Amino acid sequence: MAGGITDTGELYSPYVGLVYMFNLIVGTGALTMPKAFATAGWLVSLVLLMFLGFMSYMTTTFVVEAMAAANAQLRWKRMEKRKEDDEDEDSSSGVSDSDVLLQDGYERAETRPILSVQRRGSANIFEITERVEMGQMASMFFNKVGVNLFYFCIIIYLYGDLAIYAAAVPVSLMQVTCSVTGNHSCSVGDGTKYNDTDKCWGPIRRIDAYRLYLAAFTLLLGPFTFFNVQKTKYLQIMTSLMRWIAFILMIILALIRIGRGQAEGHPSMAQLSGIRNLFGVCVYSFMCQHSLPSLITPISKKKHVNKLVLLDYILILAFYSLLSFTAIYCFRNDTLMDMYTLNFTNCEIISVAFIRYFLGLFPVFTISTNFPIIAVTLRNNWKTLFHREGGTYPWVVDRIVFPAITLIPPVLVAFCTHDLESLVGITGAYAGNGIQYLIPAFLAYCSRKDTQLVFGSGTVNKHLSPFRHSFWIVFVLIWGFSCFVFVTANIVLSESKL
């Protein structure tokens, strides 16, 4: 795209977009949800899950609305620039001082509504045809302080996400393959504790195996950072099918055990002490706002995009609920593992080895398909952060430097340590909260304000959120700031007890 900061890429159908969004949202958070359900109680968990799903859907529509407003702003600026160029060609006389003062298109927007744009078809000016990353939207709609806070938040979250992903895949592979060589080949998830210096294969230690897997992971998935997310299209479709198979398989296996009278779970209705952990899991389990520009923009038909997103959320909510309820009634609370798939790697649960290892390695598939999307999103935000109006990047900077600064730091963190508990806490409770709630709400508020200034109060954004009343924006902001206070208070109280 001429003059664009990031490429829109190859278009795909709304159903492919639904697959992409399902793949992105249903990640590691879904696999830790059964344990969170068990610790918080089934009633509290169900209510909180439905509420947070609703909140995430609302802020997703806010981001889509802001994307449409940003496209309209960019389209209007080009039309104004073209208009100025035509006037310069028609006039051979000098330019007045007042014209010089109004050269900047955005400053002109603050002085008058552009009625000519509305007459030429305001319905089409809000069409989402250019990929406008959240960083670029922040630069368009926020002041300087807001832009800096946005980038601080998004970079912490995305780097944390990539570091967690880069460590989790090698750890899962190490646990499965190293266990096969010992006496635990029939029970990968038996809870046995190992040290990094323990032997894995012959002279190879477990930490050596972990780093070998990390190197292989980087070599296989790292190159996707240098291309567009569409390069993984067929991989996404294939792994989406595997996700459905894995989730349905776990639900069916749990239901079979319950039907045979082998259920051991007796979940409580409510345990307030587990809410903090459940909140963090739910934030991860519904996170997609930061990658919406990469997913929504290439969709060929966006007329019913909000309904498409709603369908995705309903499907995901149904899966989360069914998966968690079957888990907490099938297994005792103290036997549910942080990664739920590991509960099915025991011979007493499943006698078929292929199914045991398919479910045991399922997190590897999940994380591997999310990694390129998150990496491309971070890369595009870096490009937007350093972009200057009218400027272009040299090929080396565009194709080598930006992907490198995206990929290298999280891989180095994963190489140094695979104990990322503190990083998960920071990214989920703080940066994740900001990205999922606060930033979309501010984007919706500021984009609506700017749209009225530029196009007049009568212009309607065709992708306006169903939650168009200002009450919803205020509600989301109050909720987001309350979550900050709640999480911080819980951390302080937990530390004081220690």
SULHU-V70990 format. One record per helix or strand of 2 or more residues. SS is the DSSP state (2 for helix, 1 for strand). FROM is the first residue (numbers start at 1). TO is the last residue. Records with the same first field share a line. If there is no record, write none. Layout:
SS = FROM-TO + FROM-TO
This chain:
2 = 14-25 + 28-40 + 42-90 + 97-101 + 105-109 + 115-119 + 122-125 + 134-141 + 144-180 + 206-226 + 229-259 + 272-285 + 289-296 + 305-330 + 340-344 + 353-360 + 362-385 + 395-416 + 421-455 + 470-497
1 = 199-201 + 204-205
